[in-house]
Amino acid sequence: MKPDTTASLLYRLAALVGRLPWSWLHALGDAMATMWIRRDARESRVARRNLQLAYPDLLPSQREALHRDVLRTTARQALETLRFWTRPPADNLSLLRERHGEALYDQALASGKGVIVAAPHFGNWELLNQWLASRGPLAIVYRPPESAVGDAFLLKVRGADNIRQVRAEGPAVRQLWKVLKEGGAVGILPDQQPKAGDGEFVPFFGVQALTMTLVSRLAERTGATVLFAWCERIGPGPDFALHVQPAPAAIADPDPQHATAVLNECVERIARRDPAQYQWTYKRYTLRPPASGEDNPYL
C-alpha cells in the first residue's frame, strides 16, 4: 500500500478518535498514562530519567508525583492533538479562552522585517500552529519521521491553509532565510536536539544540552523579530491560553554560546510555568559534551 493511501486511512482513524467527547478523550489519556507506568514503557522511562536530571533536589515522592502528572498530560495531549488535526481550525481556536500578546505578533508581522516564532514543546504546539496560520502564511520546520507513512501523515494533518512545512534538512536554512527576507513568519521548535556538530552545549535545567543555533543565526543575519509563543492548558476542561512574548535582544547575539544560553533560559522559564505541560518524554540529553566522559543518560 502506498504511503499516501496508508496515511489517509490513519487520518480517518484519527478523525474517529477526535470525535469523542472531551471527557472521554481525557479518560482514555489517563488510562494510557497508567498503562505506561505499569508497563514501564519508553514514555515512562524517559520522563523519569529527565526529571531526575532536571529536578535533582525534589524528594523522590515529589518527583514521582510530577512523573505521573507529566505522563497524564502527555497522553491527553496526544489524543487532543488528533482532534485538532482533524477538526476545523476555527472550532479549535474557539478553545482559546485567553489571548495574551496577540497584537504583539500582528505588529511584528506587519513590520515587514520577518518574524521567528520560537515555540517550545509546552502545552499544545499544534493548536499554536493553527493560531499562527490564522494570522497569515507560516513556514514551520519539522523533523520528518523515519517512516514514509508517518511523514505523509504529518504532511496531511498539518497541511492546512497558510502552513508550509519545511523539512529540517540541508536546504531548510535557505528556505527559511527567503521567507524571513520577504517579511514572512517562521515557526521553530527551539528545544529539539540538533545533530552532533550543529549546535552548542549550554545549560538546560542545569544540565549541559546540545542546543540549536538556528534561531539565533537566522535572527542575527536577517534582523527578524523573535517571539516566544505557546498555548497552555488552563482549568480542568479543554481550555487554553495563548501567550506571545518578545525574546531578549541577546538571542541574536553573534556569540553562539551566549545566544543559545539565552534561548535555553527562555525555554526553561516557560517550562517552569507548569512542568507537567512540558514534553519530558523527549530524550533531550542523549549527546554529551566532547571529552566530558559522560555517557548517554538514557542507556
C-alpha positions as CSV (number, residue, x, y, z in Angstrom):
1,M,0.0,0.0,0.0
2,K,1.3,3.4,-0.9
3,P,2.3,5.8,2.0
4,D,-0.3,8.4,1.0
5,T,-3.0,5.7,1.0
6,T,-2.0,4.4,4.4
7,A,-1.7,8.0,5.7
8,S,-5.3,8.7,4.5
9,L,-6.5,5.6,6.4
10,L,-4.7,6.8,9.5
11,Y,-6.3,10.2,9.1
12,R,-9.8,8.6,9.1
13,L,-8.9,6.7,12.3
14,A,-7.6,9.9,13.9
15,A,-10.8,11.7,12.9
16,L,-12.9,9.0,14.6
17,V,-10.9,9.3,17.8
18,G,-11.1,13.1,17.5
19,R,-14.9,13.0,17.5
20,L,-15.1,11.5,21.0
21,P,-16.3,13.8,23.8
22,W,-13.6,15.7,25.6
23,S,-14.3,13.8,28.8
24,W,-13.8,10.5,27.0
25,L,-10.6,11.7,25.5
26,H,-9.2,12.7,28.9
27,A,-10.3,9.5,30.5
28,L,-8.6,7.5,27.7
29,G,-5.5,9.6,28.1
30,D,-5.4,8.9,31.8
31,A,-5.7,5.2,31.1
32,M,-2.8,5.4,28.6
33,A,-0.7,7.1,31.3
34,T,-1.5,4.4,33.8
35,M,-0.6,1.7,31.3
36,W,2.8,3.4,30.5
37,I,3.7,3.4,34.2
38,R,2.6,-0.2,34.9
39,R,4.5,-1.5,31.8
40,D,7.5,0.8,32.3
41,A,7.0,1.9,28.8
42,R,9.5,4.1,26.9
43,E,7.5,7.3,27.8
44,S,7.6,6.5,31.4
45,R,11.3,5.6,31.5
46,V,12.4,8.7,29.6
47,A,10.2,11.1,31.6
48,R,11.5,9.6,34.9
49,R,15.2,10.0,33.8
50,N,14.6,13.5,32.6
51,L,13.0,14.5,35.8
52,Q,15.9,13.0,37.8
53,L,18.3,15.2,35.7
54,A,16.3,18.4,35.7
55,Y,14.9,18.2,39.3
56,P,17.6,16.5,41.4
57,D,16.5,18.4,44.6
58,L,13.0,17.1,44.6
59,L,12.1,14.4,47.1
60,P,11.5,11.0,45.5
61,S,7.8,11.2,46.3
62,Q,7.6,14.7,44.8
63,R,9.4,13.6,41.6
64,E,7.1,10.5,41.3
65,A,4.0,12.8,41.6
66,L,5.4,15.0,38.9
67,H,6.2,12.0,36.8
68,R,2.5,10.8,37.0
69,D,1.3,14.3,36.1
70,V,3.7,14.5,33.1
71,L,2.5,11.2,31.7
72,R,-1.1,12.1,32.2
73,T,-0.7,15.4,30.4
74,T,1.4,13.9,27.6
75,A,-1.2,11.2,26.9
76,R,-4.1,13.7,27.0
77,Q,-2.2,15.9,24.6
78,A,-1.6,13.1,22.1
79,L,-5.3,12.5,21.9
80,E,-6.4,16.1,21.9
81,T,-3.9,16.7,19.0
82,L,-5.8,14.1,17.0
83,R,-8.9,16.2,17.5
84,F,-7.1,19.4,16.5
85,W,-5.6,17.8,13.4
86,T,-9.0,16.6,12.1
87,R,-11.4,19.3,13.2
88,P,-11.9,22.8,11.6
89,P,-9.3,25.2,12.9
90,A,-12.0,27.7,13.7
91,D,-13.6,25.2,16.1
92,N,-10.2,24.5,17.7
93,L,-9.3,28.2,18.1
94,S,-12.6,28.8,20.0
95,L,-11.0,26.9,22.9
96,L,-8.5,29.8,23.4
97,R,-10.2,31.4,26.4
98,E,-7.4,33.8,26.9
99,R,-5.1,35.6,24.4
100,H,-2.0,37.4,25.6
101,G,0.3,39.2,23.2
102,E,-1.8,38.7,20.1
103,A,-1.3,42.3,19.0
104,L,2.4,41.8,19.5
105,Y,2.6,39.1,16.8
106,D,0.4,41.1,14.4
107,Q,2.6,44.2,14.8
108,A,5.8,42.2,14.3
109,L,4.3,40.6,11.1
110,A,3.1,43.9,9.8
111,S,6.6,45.5,10.2
112,G,7.8,43.5,7.2
113,K,11.1,42.5,8.9
114,G,10.1,38.9,9.3
115,V,9.1,37.0,12.4
116,I,10.7,34.0,14.0
117,V,8.3,32.2,16.4
118,A,10.2,30.1,18.9
119,A,7.6,27.6,20.1
120,P,8.8,25.2,22.9
121,H,7.4,21.8,23.4
122,F,5.0,23.2,26.0
123,G,1.2,23.0,26.2
124,N,-0.2,22.2,22.7
125,W,2.0,23.5,19.9
126,E,-0.3,22.1,17.2
127,L,-3.0,24.5,18.4
128,L,-0.4,27.2,18.3
129,N,0.4,26.4,14.7
130,Q,-3.3,26.8,13.8
131,W,-3.5,30.1,15.5
132,L,-0.4,31.4,13.7
133,A,-1.8,30.2,10.4
134,S,-5.0,32.1,11.1
135,R,-2.9,35.3,11.1
136,G,-1.2,34.7,7.8
137,P,1.2,32.4,5.9
138,L,3.6,30.4,8.1
139,A,6.6,28.2,7.4
140,I,7.2,25.6,10.1
141,V,10.3,23.5,10.5
142,Y,9.8,19.8,11.2
143,R,11.9,16.8,11.5
144,P,10.5,14.1,9.2
145,P,9.8,10.7,10.8
146,E,11.8,7.7,9.5
147,S,8.7,6.1,8.2
148,A,7.4,7.3,4.9
149,V,3.9,6.7,6.1
150,G,4.5,8.9,9.2
151,D,5.9,11.7,7.0
152,A,2.9,11.5,4.7
153,F,0.5,11.6,7.7
154,L,2.2,14.7,9.1
155,L,2.1,16.5,5.8
156,K,-1.6,15.7,5.6
157,V,-2.7,16.7,9.1
158,R,-0.6,19.9,9.2
159,G,-1.3,20.8,5.6
160,A,-3.9,23.5,6.4
161,D,-4.2,26.8,4.6
162,N,-1.3,29.1,5.1
163,I,1.0,26.4,6.5
164,R,4.1,25.4,4.6
165,Q,6.2,22.6,6.1
166,V,10.0,22.7,5.7
167,R,12.0,19.6,6.4
168,A,14.8,20.1,8.9
169,E,17.5,19.2,6.3
170,G,20.2,20.8,4.2
171,P,18.1,23.3,2.2
172,A,16.0,24.3,5.2
173,V,18.1,27.3,6.2
174,R,18.0,28.8,2.7
175,Q,14.2,28.4,2.5
176,L,13.7,30.0,5.9
177,W,16.1,32.8,5.0
178,K,14.0,33.6,1.9
179,V,10.7,33.6,3.9
180,L,12.1,36.0,6.5
181,K,13.7,38.3,4.0
182,E,10.3,38.6,2.3
183,G,8.8,39.6,5.6
184,G,7.1,36.3,6.4
185,A,6.8,34.2,9.5
186,V,8.8,31.1,10.5
187,G,7.9,28.7,13.3
188,I,10.7,26.7,15.0
189,L,10.7,24.3,18.0
190,P,13.8,25.5,19.7
191,D,14.3,22.7,22.2
192,Q,14.9,19.9,19.7
193,Q,18.3,18.4,19.9
194,P,20.3,19.1,16.7
195,K,22.7,16.7,15.1
196,A,26.2,16.5,16.6
197,G,28.3,19.5,15.5
198,D,25.2,21.6,14.6
199,G,24.7,23.3,17.9
200,E,26.3,24.5,21.2
201,F,26.4,22.8,24.6
202,V,24.7,25.1,27.1
203,P,22.8,24.5,30.3
204,F,19.2,23.5,30.3
205,F,17.7,22.8,33.7
206,G,21.3,22.8,35.0
207,V,22.4,20.0,32.6
208,Q,24.6,20.7,29.5
209,A,22.4,20.1,26.4
210,L,23.3,20.4,22.8
211,T,21.2,23.3,21.6
212,M,20.3,24.5,18.1
213,T,21.8,27.7,16.8
214,L,19.2,28.1,14.0
215,V,17.1,30.6,15.8
216,S,20.0,32.9,16.8
217,R,21.7,32.6,13.4
218,L,18.5,33.5,11.5
219,A,17.8,36.4,13.8
220,E,21.3,37.8,13.6
221,R,21.5,37.5,9.8
222,T,18.0,38.7,8.8
223,G,17.1,41.2,11.6
224,A,13.8,39.4,12.0
225,T,11.8,39.8,15.2
226,V,12.0,36.8,17.6
227,L,8.9,36.0,19.7
228,F,8.2,33.1,22.0
229,A,4.7,31.7,21.8
230,W,2.8,28.8,23.4
231,C,-0.7,27.6,24.1
232,E,-1.0,26.3,27.6
233,R,-3.9,24.4,29.2
234,I,-5.9,26.2,31.9
235,G,-8.5,24.7,34.1
236,P,-9.8,21.1,34.0
237,G,-11.6,21.2,30.7
238,P,-10.5,21.8,27.1
239,D,-9.5,25.4,27.8
240,F,-6.3,27.0,26.6
241,A,-4.5,30.3,26.9
242,L,-2.4,31.8,24.1
243,H,0.8,33.6,25.1
244,V,3.1,35.6,22.8
245,Q,6.2,37.3,24.4
246,P,9.2,39.1,23.0
247,A,12.6,37.4,23.1
248,P,15.6,39.1,24.7
249,A,17.8,41.0,22.2
250,A,20.7,38.8,23.2
251,I,19.0,35.8,21.4
252,A,20.5,37.3,18.2
253,D,24.0,37.7,19.8
254,P,26.8,36.9,17.3
255,D,28.4,34.7,20.0
256,P,26.6,31.4,19.6
257,Q,27.3,30.3,23.2
258,H,25.7,33.3,24.6
259,A,22.8,33.3,22.2
260,T,21.9,29.7,22.8
261,A,22.3,30.1,26.6
262,V,19.7,32.9,26.4
263,L,17.5,30.7,24.3
264,N,17.5,27.9,26.8
265,E,16.9,30.2,29.7
266,C,13.7,31.4,27.9
267,V,12.5,27.9,27.2
268,E,13.2,26.8,30.8
269,R,11.3,29.8,32.1
270,I,8.3,28.8,30.1
271,A,8.6,25.1,31.1
272,R,8.7,26.0,34.7
273,R,5.3,27.7,34.5
274,D,3.8,24.2,34.7
275,P,6.4,21.4,34.4
276,A,3.7,18.8,33.8
277,Q,2.9,20.5,30.4
278,Y,6.5,20.2,29.1
279,Q,7.5,17.3,26.9
280,W,9.7,15.4,29.3
281,T,9.2,12.2,27.2
282,Y,11.8,13.5,24.7
283,K,15.4,12.4,25.0
284,R,16.9,15.9,25.3
285,Y,20.3,14.9,26.7
286,T,21.4,12.0,24.6
287,L,24.5,13.7,23.1
288,R,27.1,14.7,25.7
289,P,29.9,17.4,25.5
290,P,33.0,16.2,23.8
291,A,35.7,14.8,26.2
292,S,33.3,15.1,29.1
293,G,33.4,11.4,29.8
294,E,29.7,11.4,30.2
295,D,27.5,8.6,28.9
296,N,24.2,8.8,27.2
297,P,21.9,9.1,30.3
298,Y,19.1,7.1,28.7
299,L,21.2,3.9,28.2
